[in-house]
Amino acid sequence: MSTLREITYSTGETSNLTGASQKQIRYWLEGGHVHSDRNVCGLVAYHRFTPNQVGLIRSIKMYLDQGYTLARAAELALNGKRQDP
């Protein structure tokens, strides 16, 4: 019996898909604004993002580009709201 694994993206791939820099994504992870799946290989941990997580990052980036603060952008992205700054 085979199981299908969900497609995930690396931080670099997520950056390319969303327009957010890898540095921004790591900062948002550290601040708890976004979450990722972590794969550990020896002493190194890699972040992997699901399509839903990529969509959330894309939304946060959009709200930041509209002038929202990071906290407000993350809140709006999580709630799926579209408002003017």
Chimera marker file (.cmm) of the C-alpha trace (Angstrom):
<marker_set name="trace">
<marker id="1" x="0.000" y="0.000" z="0.000" r="1" g="1" b="0" radius="0.5"/>
<marker id="2" x="1.450" y="3.377" z="-0.954" r="1" g="1" b="0" radius="0.5"/>
<marker id="3" x="0.693" y="6.661" z="0.707" r="1" g="1" b="0" radius="0.5"/>
<marker id="4" x="0.718" y="9.988" z="-1.049" r="1" g="1" b="0" radius="0.5"/>
<marker id="5" x="2.794" y="12.674" z="0.601" r="1" g="1" b="0" radius="0.5"/>
<marker id="6" x="1.735" y="16.271" z="0.377" r="1" g="1" b="0" radius="0.5"/>
<marker id="7" x="3.948" y="18.473" z="-1.741" r="1" g="1" b="0" radius="0.5"/>
<marker id="8" x="6.124" y="20.776" z="0.350" r="1" g="1" b="0" radius="0.5"/>
<marker id="9" x="8.487" y="23.578" z="-0.530" r="1" g="1" b="0" radius="0.5"/>
<marker id="10" x="11.866" y="24.637" z="0.841" r="1" g="1" b="0" radius="0.5"/>
<marker id="11" x="12.448" y="28.145" z="2.175" r="1" g="1" b="0" radius="0.5"/>
<marker id="12" x="14.079" y="29.115" z="-1.140" r="1" g="1" b="0" radius="0.5"/>
<marker id="13" x="11.211" y="27.729" z="-3.192" r="1" g="1" b="0" radius="0.5"/>
<marker id="14" x="8.702" y="29.445" z="-0.908" r="1" g="1" b="0" radius="0.5"/>
<marker id="15" x="10.586" y="32.707" z="-1.343" r="1" g="1" b="0" radius="0.5"/>
<marker id="16" x="10.396" y="32.375" z="-5.129" r="1" g="1" b="0" radius="0.5"/>
<marker id="17" x="6.679" y="31.560" z="-5.006" r="1" g="1" b="0" radius="0.5"/>
<marker id="18" x="5.707" y="34.393" z="-2.659" r="1" g="1" b="0" radius="0.5"/>
<marker id="19" x="8.101" y="37.270" z="-3.298" r="1" g="1" b="0" radius="0.5"/>
<marker id="20" x="9.081" y="37.314" z="0.390" r="1" g="1" b="0" radius="0.5"/>
<marker id="21" x="12.820" y="37.033" z="0.960" r="1" g="1" b="0" radius="0.5"/>
<marker id="22" x="14.253" y="34.000" z="2.716" r="1" g="1" b="0" radius="0.5"/>
<marker id="23" x="15.396" y="36.330" z="5.502" r="1" g="1" b="0" radius="0.5"/>
<marker id="24" x="11.831" y="37.639" z="5.924" r="1" g="1" b="0" radius="0.5"/>
<marker id="25" x="10.428" y="34.119" z="6.039" r="1" g="1" b="0" radius="0.5"/>
<marker id="26" x="12.956" y="33.053" z="8.689" r="1" g="1" b="0" radius="0.5"/>
<marker id="27" x="12.132" y="36.205" z="10.721" r="1" g="1" b="0" radius="0.5"/>
<marker id="28" x="8.411" y="35.454" z="10.515" r="1" g="1" b="0" radius="0.5"/>
<marker id="29" x="9.094" y="31.866" z="11.637" r="1" g="1" b="0" radius="0.5"/>
<marker id="30" x="11.136" y="33.069" z="14.626" r="1" g="1" b="0" radius="0.5"/>
<marker id="31" x="8.366" y="35.504" z="15.579" r="1" g="1" b="0" radius="0.5"/>
<marker id="32" x="5.684" y="32.819" z="15.341" r="1" g="1" b="0" radius="0.5"/>
<marker id="33" x="3.790" y="34.594" z="12.549" r="1" g="1" b="0" radius="0.5"/>
<marker id="34" x="4.103" y="31.566" z="10.261" r="1" g="1" b="0" radius="0.5"/>
<marker id="35" x="4.863" y="27.908" z="10.894" r="1" g="1" b="0" radius="0.5"/>
<marker id="36" x="6.562" y="25.204" z="8.897" r="1" g="1" b="0" radius="0.5"/>
<marker id="37" x="7.154" y="21.502" z="9.044" r="1" g="1" b="0" radius="0.5"/>
<marker id="38" x="10.699" y="20.735" z="10.139" r="1" g="1" b="0" radius="0.5"/>
<marker id="39" x="12.763" y="17.897" z="8.756" r="1" g="1" b="0" radius="0.5"/>
<marker id="40" x="15.804" y="17.033" z="10.837" r="1" g="1" b="0" radius="0.5"/>
<marker id="41" x="18.809" y="15.436" z="9.216" r="1" g="1" b="0" radius="0.5"/>
<marker id="42" x="21.602" y="14.934" z="11.724" r="1" g="1" b="0" radius="0.5"/>
<marker id="43" x="22.329" y="18.283" z="13.350" r="1" g="1" b="0" radius="0.5"/>
<marker id="44" x="20.577" y="20.319" z="10.661" r="1" g="1" b="0" radius="0.5"/>
<marker id="45" x="16.853" y="21.119" z="10.542" r="1" g="1" b="0" radius="0.5"/>
<marker id="46" x="15.165" y="22.127" z="7.315" r="1" g="1" b="0" radius="0.5"/>
<marker id="47" x="11.897" y="24.030" z="7.061" r="1" g="1" b="0" radius="0.5"/>
<marker id="48" x="9.312" y="22.691" z="4.620" r="1" g="1" b="0" radius="0.5"/>
<marker id="49" x="6.165" y="24.630" z="3.718" r="1" g="1" b="0" radius="0.5"/>
<marker id="50" x="2.846" y="23.174" z="2.596" r="1" g="1" b="0" radius="0.5"/>
<marker id="51" x="0.795" y="24.898" z="-0.125" r="1" g="1" b="0" radius="0.5"/>
<marker id="52" x="-1.446" y="26.377" z="2.603" r="1" g="1" b="0" radius="0.5"/>
<marker id="53" x="1.566" y="27.792" z="4.424" r="1" g="1" b="0" radius="0.5"/>
<marker id="54" x="2.876" y="29.238" z="1.145" r="1" g="1" b="0" radius="0.5"/>
<marker id="55" x="-0.520" y="30.909" z="0.631" r="1" g="1" b="0" radius="0.5"/>
<marker id="56" x="-0.369" y="32.403" z="4.111" r="1" g="1" b="0" radius="0.5"/>
<marker id="57" x="3.130" y="33.785" z="3.478" r="1" g="1" b="0" radius="0.5"/>
<marker id="58" x="1.963" y="35.230" z="0.155" r="1" g="1" b="0" radius="0.5"/>
<marker id="59" x="-0.953" y="36.952" z="1.940" r="1" g="1" b="0" radius="0.5"/>
<marker id="60" x="1.279" y="38.361" z="4.679" r="1" g="1" b="0" radius="0.5"/>
<marker id="61" x="3.625" y="39.759" z="2.018" r="1" g="1" b="0" radius="0.5"/>
<marker id="62" x="0.661" y="41.336" z="0.195" r="1" g="1" b="0" radius="0.5"/>
<marker id="63" x="-0.577" y="43.050" z="3.376" r="1" g="1" b="0" radius="0.5"/>
<marker id="64" x="2.934" y="44.261" z="4.220" r="1" g="1" b="0" radius="0.5"/>
<marker id="65" x="3.222" y="45.734" z="0.720" r="1" g="1" b="0" radius="0.5"/>
<marker id="66" x="-0.051" y="47.582" z="1.399" r="1" g="1" b="0" radius="0.5"/>
<marker id="67" x="1.467" y="49.211" z="4.484" r="1" g="1" b="0" radius="0.5"/>
<marker id="68" x="0.277" y="47.029" z="7.362" r="1" g="1" b="0" radius="0.5"/>
<marker id="69" x="2.548" y="46.139" z="10.273" r="1" g="1" b="0" radius="0.5"/>
<marker id="70" x="3.766" y="42.563" z="10.407" r="1" g="1" b="0" radius="0.5"/>
<marker id="71" x="1.502" y="41.711" z="13.355" r="1" g="1" b="0" radius="0.5"/>
<marker id="72" x="-1.578" y="43.123" z="11.609" r="1" g="1" b="0" radius="0.5"/>
<marker id="73" x="-0.623" y="41.579" z="8.250" r="1" g="1" b="0" radius="0.5"/>
<marker id="74" x="-0.299" y="38.137" z="9.861" r="1" g="1" b="0" radius="0.5"/>
<marker id="75" x="-3.620" y="38.591" z="11.665" r="1" g="1" b="0" radius="0.5"/>
<marker id="76" x="-5.429" y="39.589" z="8.476" r="1" g="1" b="0" radius="0.5"/>
<marker id="77" x="-3.821" y="36.762" z="6.516" r="1" g="1" b="0" radius="0.5"/>
<marker id="78" x="-4.869" y="34.202" z="9.117" r="1" g="1" b="0" radius="0.5"/>
<marker id="79" x="-8.423" y="35.510" z="9.127" r="1" g="1" b="0" radius="0.5"/>
<marker id="80" x="-8.620" y="35.832" z="5.352" r="1" g="1" b="0" radius="0.5"/>
<marker id="81" x="-9.771" y="39.445" z="5.520" r="1" g="1" b="0" radius="0.5"/>
<marker id="82" x="-9.143" y="42.100" z="2.917" r="1" g="1" b="0" radius="0.5"/>
<marker id="83" x="-9.188" y="45.660" z="4.252" r="1" g="1" b="0" radius="0.5"/>
<marker id="84" x="-7.560" y="48.980" z="3.420" r="1" g="1" b="0" radius="0.5"/>
<marker id="85" x="-4.629" y="50.083" z="5.618" r="1" g="1" b="0" radius="0.5"/>
<link id1="1" id2="2" r="1" g="1" b="0" radius="0.2"/>
<link id1="2" id2="3" r="1" g="1" b="0" radius="0.2"/>
<link id1="3" id2="4" r="1" g="1" b="0" radius="0.2"/>
<link id1="4" id2="5" r="1" g="1" b="0" radius="0.2"/>
<link id1="5" id2="6" r="1" g="1" b="0" radius="0.2"/>
<link id1="6" id2="7" r="1" g="1" b="0" radius="0.2"/>
<link id1="7" id2="8" r="1" g="1" b="0" radius="0.2"/>
<link id1="8" id2="9" r="1" g="1" b="0" radius="0.2"/>
<link id1="9" id2="10" r="1" g="1" b="0" radius="0.2"/>
<link id1="10" id2="11" r="1" g="1" b="0" radius="0.2"/>
<link id1="11" id2="12" r="1" g="1" b="0" radius="0.2"/>
<link id1="12" id2="13" r="1" g="1" b="0" radius="0.2"/>
<link id1="13" id2="14" r="1" g="1" b="0" radius="0.2"/>
<link id1="14" id2="15" r="1" g="1" b="0" radius="0.2"/>
<link id1="15" id2="16" r="1" g="1" b="0" radius="0.2"/>
<link id1="16" id2="17" r="1" g="1" b="0" radius="0.2"/>
<link id1="17" id2="18" r="1" g="1" b="0" radius="0.2"/>
<link id1="18" id2="19" r="1" g="1" b="0" radius="0.2"/>
<link id1="19" id2="20" r="1" g="1" b="0" radius="0.2"/>
<link id1="20" id2="21" r="1" g="1" b="0" radius="0.2"/>
<link id1="21" id2="22" r="1" g="1" b="0" radius="0.2"/>
<link id1="22" id2="23" r="1" g="1" b="0" radius="0.2"/>
<link id1="23" id2="24" r="1" g="1" b="0" radius="0.2"/>
<link id1="24" id2="25" r="1" g="1" b="0" radius="0.2"/>
<link id1="25" id2="26" r="1" g="1" b="0" radius="0.2"/>
<link id1="26" id2="27" r="1" g="1" b="0" radius="0.2"/>
<link id1="27" id2="28" r="1" g="1" b="0" radius="0.2"/>
<link id1="28" id2="29" r="1" g="1" b="0" radius="0.2"/>
<link id1="29" id2="30" r="1" g="1" b="0" radius="0.2"/>
<link id1="30" id2="31" r="1" g="1" b="0" radius="0.2"/>
<link id1="31" id2="32" r="1" g="1" b="0" radius="0.2"/>
<link id1="32" id2="33" r="1" g="1" b="0" radius="0.2"/>
<link id1="33" id2="34" r="1" g="1" b="0" radius="0.2"/>
<link id1="34" id2="35" r="1" g="1" b="0" radius="0.2"/>
<link id1="35" id2="36" r="1" g="1" b="0" radius="0.2"/>
<link id1="36" id2="37" r="1" g="1" b="0" radius="0.2"/>
<link id1="37" id2="38" r="1" g="1" b="0" radius="0.2"/>
<link id1="38" id2="39" r="1" g="1" b="0" radius="0.2"/>
<link id1="39" id2="40" r="1" g="1" b="0" radius="0.2"/>
<link id1="40" id2="41" r="1" g="1" b="0" radius="0.2"/>
<link id1="41" id2="42" r="1" g="1" b="0" radius="0.2"/>
<link id1="42" id2="43" r="1" g="1" b="0" radius="0.2"/>
<link id1="43" id2="44" r="1" g="1" b="0" radius="0.2"/>
<link id1="44" id2="45" r="1" g="1" b="0" radius="0.2"/>
<link id1="45" id2="46" r="1" g="1" b="0" radius="0.2"/>
<link id1="46" id2="47" r="1" g="1" b="0" radius="0.2"/>
<link id1="47" id2="48" r="1" g="1" b="0" radius="0.2"/>
<link id1="48" id2="49" r="1" g="1" b="0" radius="0.2"/>
<link id1="49" id2="50" r="1" g="1" b="0" radius="0.2"/>
<link id1="50" id2="51" r="1" g="1" b="0" radius="0.2"/>
<link id1="51" id2="52" r="1" g="1" b="0" radius="0.2"/>
<link id1="52" id2="53" r="1" g="1" b="0" radius="0.2"/>
<link id1="53" id2="54" r="1" g="1" b="0" radius="0.2"/>
<link id1="54" id2="55" r="1" g="1" b="0" radius="0.2"/>
<link id1="55" id2="56" r="1" g="1" b="0" radius="0.2"/>
<link id1="56" id2="57" r="1" g="1" b="0" radius="0.2"/>
<link id1="57" id2="58" r="1" g="1" b="0" radius="0.2"/>
<link id1="58" id2="59" r="1" g="1" b="0" radius="0.2"/>
<link id1="59" id2="60" r="1" g="1" b="0" radius="0.2"/>
<link id1="60" id2="61" r="1" g="1" b="0" radius="0.2"/>
<link id1="61" id2="62" r="1" g="1" b="0" radius="0.2"/>
<link id1="62" id2="63" r="1" g="1" b="0" radius="0.2"/>
<link id1="63" id2="64" r="1" g="1" b="0" radius="0.2"/>
<link id1="64" id2="65" r="1" g="1" b="0" radius="0.2"/>
<link id1="65" id2="66" r="1" g="1" b="0" radius="0.2"/>
<link id1="66" id2="67" r="1" g="1" b="0" radius="0.2"/>
<link id1="67" id2="68" r="1" g="1" b="0" radius="0.2"/>
<link id1="68" id2="69" r="1" g="1" b="0" radius="0.2"/>
<link id1="69" id2="70" r="1" g="1" b="0" radius="0.2"/>
<link id1="70" id2="71" r="1" g="1" b="0" radius="0.2"/>
<link id1="71" id2="72" r="1" g="1" b="0" radius="0.2"/>
<link id1="72" id2="73" r="1" g="1" b="0" radius="0.2"/>
<link id1="73" id2="74" r="1" g="1" b="0" radius="0.2"/>
<link id1="74" id2="75" r="1" g="1" b="0" radius="0.2"/>
<link id1="75" id2="76" r="1" g="1" b="0" radius="0.2"/>
<link id1="76" id2="77" r="1" g="1" b="0" radius="0.2"/>
<link id1="77" id2="78" r="1" g="1" b="0" radius="0.2"/>
<link id1="78" id2="79" r="1" g="1" b="0" radius="0.2"/>
<link id1="79" id2="80" r="1" g="1" b="0" radius="0.2"/>
<link id1="80" id2="81" r="1" g="1" b="0" radius="0.2"/>
<link id1="81" id2="82" r="1" g="1" b="0" radius="0.2"/>
<link id1="82" id2="83" r="1" g="1" b="0" radius="0.2"/>
<link id1="83" id2="84" r="1" g="1" b="0" radius="0.2"/>
<link id1="84" id2="85" r="1" g="1" b="0" radius="0.2"/>
</marker_set>
